[in-house]
Structures are given as C-alpha cells and as structure tokens.
Amino acid sequence: MRYRGRIGGQALSELIQEADMIAVPAHAHDPHARLTPGAVCWSLFEGARNPYVILITIYIFMPYVAQTVVGNPVRGQELISRWSQYSGWAVMATAPFLGASIDKLGRRKIWLALVVAAMVPLIGALWFTKADHSGLSVTQTLAIAAIVGVLFSYSEVLHNSLLVRAAGLSAAHKASGLALALGNGFALAALGFTAWAFALPGLPQTANWLWIPKAPLFGLDRALHQPERVVALMAAGIFALGPCRCFCSRPMRRRRVRRCSRLCAAARPIFGAWCGPSGAIATPPSSWPRGCSTSMA
C-alpha cells in the first residue's frame, strides 16, 4: 500500500523510503495510532532475544566459564574479553554491508529465520561446557559465543529494518517501547525463575525457605554445575519459541525490487554516495532504486 502524504513539501516516501513498502498505512501525525498484530509480534521478538544477554553474557554462564571452567577469574575474563573483541571486529567489518544491502535481500523474514535457526543450536550447545573439560573446551565455548554474538548483531539489523513495515510510522515508537519493556520483562522473569528453580534450592542458607523447592528442579546436579549450564538450554528455548508468532504472522506486503548485483549495490552506498567530496553525507542519486541506502545499520 503506497501512502502519498507529504511533509514540508516532500513526499513521505522521500523522507523514509521504506514508507511506501509497508503493510500498515503510515499516518505520521496520528497520536491515537494503535499497535497492530504485526507490531506486537515485532516487539515479542525483542522480548525473546534479550534473555540470552542476561543469562549467558552477563550474570550466569560467562561468570561460570571464567571462574569454574577456566579456573582463574582474571584469566577467564581476559579470554572472554578477547573473543568478544573478535566478535566485535567481525560485526564492524560485515554489518554495514548487511545494513546497506538489506533492501535488496528479498524477504527479510526468511533471512531473520535463518539467523535464528543458526543461533538456537549454537546457544543450546553451550550446555556441554563442563567444568572437568570433558565436553566443550574453553576455546570451543568462546568461539561459539563469538559466532552467536555476530549472529545476534545480524538479527538486530534485520529485526530493526522491519519496524516501520510492522508498525507504521505513527506507531513505531509504541512498538519500540513495547519491545524494550518486553525485553526487560522476559529477561527479569528468566533470571528470577533461574534463581528460584536452580540457584537457590539445595543451599544450606535456604533450607528453611518454604517458597522454594528443596532441590534444583528436574534433578539437576549442583556438583556437575548443571544449574549454571542449564541457562544455555533456557536461552535457546526462549529464543526458539518466542519468534514463532512473528514468523507465522501474515506476511507483510512489500514492493518488489531487483535482486541482481546485491553485493555490488551494497558497497556503493557505503563508499560512494554516502560521503561527498568533503566527507559530508551526500544525497543518493535519483537513478538508484528507492530504498537502497536507507537501511544502513
């Protein structure tokens, strides 16, 4: 559906070049715009993705790797930081090309689903990181975490590019706010459940607490550090189930664009039209396909 509104004498599609490809009419000045089912699905995806950061990267799994698997918290943190740096370099080198070429990749949900399908088994494989090194080695664990970090950034680029299509211009801020709230809510709920079900049960200090189980749920063995490792399965499960509604929702209509020379077209807005002779941001030539330079990550 093409929206033909104008703002300040300019067509809306000239200001935001994805506006004429969205499935939701872009009423830019409607203060009472409501969230569509597509916008809610977009927000739910963010909620399903954030528990990985809380459970794996920050609070439980990586501290377990540094302190128990490596055996030296300082050395462990050094190794984790080094592999995170490798992941950041990979994102720095590749994500701009993905962002610049995203309008030419075809159906974005398919690419997003492929990224999720690659991330889920990698996250779940972290369960095999054992303290006695009988499973994954430290190098293998950190390499998997680095790959997941790169794919996580790719999912951000692809997911964010769908915001205007899913919610429309008038409700984009509401969908973004809901996504932030759901992300924090899901992460807090996952962390709280982990503490109640796995971390606190079985400790001498909590023996008299009536509101928690007497032992970790599902028969997890604290001596094998299974309560720390199970968060990998939790994060993978949440990330696998959360986006299902997003992928199963009615496809968002989009304008067809030519798919030839995608990689070459990706490099052109980065090294050519984005910077003028003086280094300032330049306007894309009118001969380019509309939307080819608006999704820069």
C-alpha positions as CSV (number, residue, x, y, z in Angstrom):
1,M,0.0,0.0,0.0
2,R,1.5,3.3,-1.1
3,Y,1.0,6.3,1.2
4,R,1.0,9.6,-0.6
5,G,1.2,12.0,2.2
6,R,3.6,15.0,2.2
7,I,5.6,16.6,5.0
8,G,7.1,20.0,4.4
9,G,6.6,19.8,0.6
10,Q,8.3,16.5,0.4
11,A,6.7,13.1,-0.3
12,L,6.8,10.9,2.8
13,S,8.5,8.2,0.7
14,E,11.3,10.6,0.1
15,L,11.9,11.1,3.8
16,I,11.6,7.5,4.8
17,Q,12.0,5.4,1.7
18,E,10.5,2.2,3.2
19,A,7.2,4.0,3.9
20,D,5.7,3.0,0.5
21,M,6.6,-0.7,1.1
22,I,4.9,-1.2,4.5
23,A,1.8,-3.2,5.2
24,V,0.5,-0.6,7.7
25,P,-0.7,2.8,6.5
26,A,1.9,5.3,7.7
27,H,-0.3,8.0,9.4
28,A,2.7,10.1,10.6
29,H,0.7,12.5,12.7
30,D,-1.9,10.2,14.3
31,P,-1.4,10.4,18.1
32,H,-4.0,7.7,18.6
33,A,-2.5,5.1,16.4
34,R,-2.9,1.6,17.8
35,L,-0.4,-1.3,17.7
36,T,-1.2,-3.8,15.0
37,P,-0.7,-7.6,15.5
38,G,2.4,-7.2,13.3
39,A,3.8,-4.6,15.7
40,V,3.1,-6.7,18.7
41,C,4.9,-9.7,17.0
42,W,7.8,-7.4,16.2
43,S,8.0,-6.5,19.9
44,L,7.8,-10.1,21.1
45,F,10.8,-11.0,19.0
46,E,12.9,-8.5,21.1
47,G,11.5,-9.9,24.3
48,A,12.6,-13.4,23.3
49,R,16.1,-12.3,22.3
50,N,17.1,-10.4,25.5
51,P,17.2,-13.4,27.9
52,Y,20.3,-14.6,26.1
53,V,22.2,-11.5,27.1
54,I,21.1,-11.7,30.7
55,L,21.5,-15.4,31.3
56,I,24.5,-16.1,29.1
57,T,26.6,-13.0,28.6
58,I,26.2,-11.1,31.9
59,Y,25.0,-12.9,35.0
60,I,25.3,-16.7,35.0
61,F,27.0,-18.6,32.2
62,M,30.1,-16.5,31.4
63,P,30.9,-15.9,35.1
64,Y,30.7,-19.8,35.4
65,V,33.1,-20.1,32.5
66,A,35.6,-17.6,33.9
67,Q,35.6,-18.9,37.5
68,T,35.0,-22.6,37.2
69,V,35.8,-23.8,33.7
70,V,38.9,-21.6,33.2
71,G,39.7,-21.8,37.0
72,N,41.0,-18.3,37.2
73,P,38.5,-15.4,37.2
74,V,41.1,-12.9,35.9
75,R,42.4,-15.2,33.2
76,G,38.8,-16.2,32.3
77,Q,37.7,-12.6,32.0
78,E,40.7,-11.9,29.8
79,L,39.8,-14.8,27.4
80,I,36.1,-13.8,27.3
81,S,37.0,-10.2,26.5
82,R,39.4,-11.2,23.8
83,W,36.8,-13.4,22.0
84,S,34.2,-10.6,22.4
85,Q,36.7,-8.3,20.7
86,Y,37.0,-10.8,17.8
87,S,33.2,-10.9,17.5
88,G,33.0,-7.1,17.5
89,W,35.6,-6.9,14.7
90,A,33.6,-9.3,12.6
91,V,30.4,-7.2,13.2
92,M,32.2,-4.0,12.4
93,A,33.5,-5.4,9.1
94,T,30.3,-7.1,7.9
95,A,27.2,-5.5,9.5
96,P,27.4,-2.2,7.4
97,F,27.2,-4.3,4.2
98,L,24.2,-6.1,5.5
99,G,22.5,-2.8,6.5
100,A,23.2,-1.2,3.2
101,S,22.0,-4.2,1.1
102,I,19.1,-5.1,3.2
103,D,16.5,-3.7,0.8
104,K,17.9,-6.0,-1.9
105,L,18.0,-9.2,0.1
106,G,14.4,-10.1,-0.7
107,R,12.1,-11.3,2.0
108,R,13.7,-10.2,5.3
109,K,11.7,-12.7,7.5
110,I,13.4,-15.6,5.7
111,W,16.9,-14.2,6.4
112,L,15.9,-13.5,10.0
113,A,14.6,-17.0,10.4
114,L,17.8,-18.4,9.0
115,V,19.8,-16.4,11.6
116,V,17.6,-17.6,14.4
117,A,17.9,-21.2,13.1
118,A,21.6,-20.9,13.3
119,M,21.7,-19.3,16.7
120,V,19.4,-21.7,18.6
121,P,21.6,-24.9,18.3
122,L,24.7,-22.9,19.0
123,I,23.3,-21.4,22.2
124,G,22.0,-24.9,23.2
125,A,25.4,-26.4,22.6
126,L,26.9,-24.3,25.4
127,W,25.2,-26.8,27.8
128,F,28.1,-29.1,27.1
129,T,30.7,-26.7,28.6
130,K,31.7,-28.8,31.6
131,A,34.0,-27.9,34.5
132,D,36.1,-31.1,34.0
133,H,36.6,-30.2,30.3
134,S,35.0,-33.5,29.2
135,G,32.7,-31.6,26.9
136,L,33.5,-28.4,25.0
137,S,36.9,-26.9,25.6
138,V,37.3,-23.3,26.6
139,T,38.3,-22.3,23.1
140,Q,35.3,-24.0,21.6
141,T,32.9,-22.4,24.1
142,L,34.2,-18.9,23.5
143,A,34.3,-19.5,19.7
144,I,30.6,-20.5,19.8
145,A,29.8,-17.4,21.9
146,A,31.7,-15.2,19.4
147,I,29.7,-16.6,16.5
148,V,26.5,-16.2,18.4
149,G,27.5,-12.6,19.1
150,V,27.9,-11.9,15.4
151,L,24.6,-13.6,14.5
152,F,22.9,-11.6,17.3
153,S,24.0,-8.4,15.7
154,Y,22.8,-9.6,12.4
155,S,19.4,-10.3,13.9
156,E,19.3,-6.8,15.3
157,V,19.9,-5.3,11.8
158,L,17.2,-7.5,10.2
159,H,14.7,-7.1,13.0
160,N,15.1,-3.3,13.2
161,S,14.6,-3.0,9.5
162,L,11.1,-4.5,9.9
163,L,9.9,-1.9,12.4
164,V,8.3,0.6,10.0
165,R,6.7,-2.2,8.0
166,A,5.2,-3.9,11.0
167,A,4.0,-0.9,13.0
168,G,3.8,2.0,10.5
169,L,5.3,5.4,11.2
170,S,2.8,6.6,13.7
171,A,3.0,3.5,16.0
172,A,6.8,2.8,15.5
173,H,7.6,4.5,18.8
174,K,5.0,2.4,20.6
175,A,6.2,-0.8,19.2
176,S,9.8,0.1,20.1
177,G,8.8,1.0,23.7
178,L,6.8,-2.3,24.0
179,A,9.9,-4.2,22.7
180,L,12.1,-2.6,25.3
181,A,9.6,-3.4,28.1
182,L,9.1,-7.0,26.9
183,G,12.9,-7.5,26.6
184,N,13.5,-6.3,30.2
185,G,10.4,-8.2,31.4
186,F,11.3,-11.5,29.8
187,A,14.9,-11.2,30.9
188,L,13.9,-10.5,34.5
189,A,11.4,-13.3,34.5
190,A,14.0,-15.8,33.2
191,L,16.6,-14.6,35.8
192,G,14.1,-14.9,38.6
193,F,13.0,-18.4,37.5
194,T,16.6,-19.5,37.3
195,A,17.2,-18.3,40.9
196,W,14.0,-19.9,42.2
197,A,14.3,-23.2,40.3
198,F,18.0,-23.9,40.1
199,A,20.3,-21.5,42.0
200,L,18.7,-21.2,45.5
201,P,17.3,-24.8,46.1
202,G,19.6,-27.1,48.0
203,L,21.7,-24.5,49.7
204,P,22.1,-24.6,53.5
205,Q,21.2,-20.9,53.7
206,T,17.8,-21.6,52.0
207,A,16.9,-24.9,53.7
208,N,14.1,-23.2,55.8
209,W,12.7,-21.1,52.9
210,L,9.3,-22.6,52.2
211,W,8.7,-20.8,48.9
212,I,11.5,-22.5,47.0
213,P,12.0,-26.2,46.1
214,K,14.1,-28.3,48.4
215,A,16.4,-29.3,45.5
216,P,17.1,-27.9,42.0
217,L,14.2,-28.8,39.6
218,F,14.5,-31.6,37.0
219,G,17.1,-33.4,39.1
220,L,19.9,-31.1,38.2
221,D,23.2,-31.9,39.9
222,R,24.9,-29.0,41.6
223,A,28.2,-30.9,41.8
224,L,28.3,-31.0,38.0
225,H,27.4,-27.3,37.7
226,Q,24.2,-28.2,35.8
227,P,22.2,-25.3,37.4
228,E,24.7,-22.9,35.7
229,R,24.8,-24.8,32.4
230,V,21.1,-25.2,32.1
231,V,20.6,-21.5,31.3
232,A,22.0,-22.2,27.8
233,L,19.1,-24.5,27.2
234,M,16.7,-22.0,28.6
235,A,18.0,-19.2,26.4
236,A,17.9,-21.4,23.3
237,G,14.4,-22.5,24.1
238,I,13.1,-19.0,24.7
239,F,14.7,-17.7,21.5
240,A,13.3,-20.7,19.5
241,L,9.7,-20.3,20.7
242,G,9.5,-16.5,21.1
243,P,9.8,-15.6,17.4
244,C,7.3,-18.2,16.2
245,R,4.4,-15.8,16.3
246,C,6.5,-13.3,14.3
247,F,7.3,-15.8,11.6
248,C,3.8,-17.2,11.4
249,S,2.0,-13.9,11.2
250,R,0.6,-12.7,7.9
251,P,3.4,-11.8,5.5
252,M,4.0,-8.0,5.2
253,R,3.5,-6.9,1.6
254,R,6.4,-5.2,0.1
255,R,7.4,-3.7,-3.2
256,R,9.5,-6.0,-5.4
257,V,13.0,-4.8,-6.1
258,R,15.5,-6.2,-8.5
259,R,17.8,-8.8,-6.9
260,C,20.8,-8.6,-9.2
261,S,24.2,-7.4,-8.2
262,R,23.3,-7.2,-4.5
263,L,26.8,-7.2,-3.1
264,C,28.0,-4.6,-5.6
265,A,25.0,-2.4,-4.7
266,A,25.8,-2.8,-1.0
267,A,29.2,-1.4,-1.4
268,R,28.1,1.6,-3.5
269,P,26.1,3.5,-0.8
270,I,28.9,2.8,1.7
271,F,31.9,4.0,-0.3
272,G,30.3,6.2,-2.9
273,A,27.2,8.2,-2.3
274,W,27.3,8.3,1.5
275,C,30.2,10.7,1.5
276,G,30.6,13.7,-0.7
277,P,33.9,15.3,-1.7
278,S,34.2,17.0,1.6
279,G,33.3,13.9,3.6
280,A,29.8,15.1,4.4
281,I,26.8,12.8,3.9
282,A,25.6,13.1,0.4
283,T,22.1,12.5,-1.1
284,P,21.7,9.3,-3.0
285,P,21.4,9.8,-6.8
286,S,17.9,9.7,-8.1
287,S,18.8,6.9,-10.5
288,W,19.3,4.5,-7.7
289,P,16.4,2.2,-6.7
290,R,14.4,3.8,-4.0
291,G,15.3,2.4,-0.5
292,C,18.7,1.1,-1.3
293,S,20.5,3.4,1.1
294,T,18.0,3.9,3.9
295,S,18.7,0.8,6.0
296,M,22.3,1.5,6.9
297,A,22.9,-0.3,10.2
